[in-house]
């Protein structure tokens, strides 16, 4: 079975997985929304609306109102890959969100997660 391209997957299916990952570690959906908003420029209301909309994960990032320039300060590994070394800018942005949620799930304070 071929691997599905994450950029073609539904935002409405993937975002709850990120939320659940953090919630299982004692964080809140509001905190996941805050880190997502910090990264992308979407509001919490936008996120709730988009979760119900028919938008792909790739388009969620491509259409982001204001990708945070400080995202370039995010470093470290997600799934064994250094995020700062991912050549494809769209995939790098997707992995930045994964990394932020990982940091949240590991108990890092929001002030430290928000770089810059």
C-alpha positions, 0 to 999 in steps of 0.5 A: 500500500503506497504511503499517503502524502501528508499534504493531501490528507484532511486537516480535519483528520490530522489536527485532532491527532495533534491535539490528542497527543498534547492532551494525553500529556496534560496540555489543553486544546487551547494551548495547541491552538495557541502554538498553531496560531503562533506558527501560522497566523490563524486565529483560534476561530479560524482553526475551529472553522478549518477543522470542519472545512474540506481543506488539505493539510498542505493547503492549510499551510500554503494558505496560512495568513502569516507564517511566523518568521521566528519559526526558522529558530525551531530546531531538533528532531521529529521522527528522527529527522532534523526539522531545520534540514528538511529541504521542502519548505512546505514539509518543513513548516508541517514538521515545525508544527509537529515539533511545537506540539512535541515540545508542548507535550513534553511540558515545555512552557509556552513562553519557551515554545514561542521563539523570538 
